[in-house]
Amino acid sequence: MQIAGQIAVVTGAAVGIGRAVAQRLAAEGASVVVADIDAGGGREACSLIGAGARFVQVDMRDDEAVVELMACRPLILVNNAGGGAVLRPCFPEASVERWTASLDLNLRAPMLATQLALGPMRDAGGGAVVNMSSTAGLGFEPHVSPEYSAAKAALIRFTATLAPLRESHGVRVNCVVPDWVATERGISEYEELPEAERGPAQVPLATLTDAVVKLVTDESLAGRAVHLPRGAAPYFLD
């Protein structure tokens, strides 16, 4: 699938990973919809990208707002909005409203956006969805935020179960599973740590955006998850 000339929606695109993905897709020739609840950051992202981007303020936990966002009928969807991995309190101390809000943002929202994208993508002859998970969703170790890690694990499994959409809808759904990424905030947090606690180098933003472009353009990939570890080469999870 070619990126140039396509409409791409990137959620959570005001800052960090989402902004970098939006910039990369615009550089590849897409018309990018920068979707985020952060109006200031979203408009700044669009200013950096230029004429190839427009901002839509949206709370991805608001179903009606998501429906309005997806009315632009994108052929590329990057479900990046999420977060809250280190916000306290977490389950089980957190209220039901608090931990379900995390599940809504990190799992339900990308599921809804994907569902809304499928019909228009099928009508147009195909499309690509990239879900942004996290290494918090891998393995069996404890995690400070059970709701966040559970949602990110579910997003990987959700992606895999949608592999048949390539045949039924012409839509390929894939997933990126990054470790700690070298965003502006990530670099600051990394450098604040004592050197002995820093561990391997963070995942470069270019590595992550390369992975997104690969998943969008490679027609052979459907239902796959690519792991981006720190200090090592990316590889597909089996």
Steps between C-alpha positions, in 0.01 A plus 500: 500500500627843412491772764516796263161650430317315780314645796661383824356542848751488784348509847694641791708696251555825690833397648750216527452181302178614335649827381802318356276254316285782363808686380637187333175416321471859378859483375400185309223696328191433712241758600514458878224559752669579832250382761550578867331644808793743538406797282823692551724204423284394208513839333875518560540159335304618198711814481815286494357270235364774278227494238477121506333492844190618677409476868187346648451530874351177628467304821537141381282384791205692350328271250320780315824693464674193360219449250542861385877457474472190284252669264802613298521137375874443541676218320777507761421492872764508773345429840759668718294683764548344841714525808464522872750224575645680801198695623401425858293352646478184289290186532398378757530824700358710215127557476303305243452820301874565491617157386219459249596838352847355436349197328275726294793710376753223447278224362139595433587816306729326248244223459225751424716703261598183318139387474397836356786492248423157356201583280652802325831319457325200343298727272820670385671170423703463817684676779743459786464527877797516736441457872754636748549258787785484754741253653283544811270255322764229468606229744379394840678741734305732731432851372428813700179558302307175446233679296752656262701183449185292454372741235831496313512119510144487370588739218765257376255210510227715341737573212580134444134397491433750220741343251207359295386856419765508229296249301149612600548880489837566343602652834824409673519552876843484661661611824817669629624392844767748609708510812596840646509741205731801470231765488578843642349403835654155489848637446457743789385222733782273384765764563363571847571142605835408654716352227503160669118486477456609139540165329522462120457794267143606432321410178568776245193674362629428149493127574140526611384706203685263266299216652172684446585569136597135451169378644300741287677429171586129514197317358626167636456607864168448676431418864868541587668671794851640473697531824736797534733414789752735651854446379407231247354464151122486446344158445155355444330319787382146434 
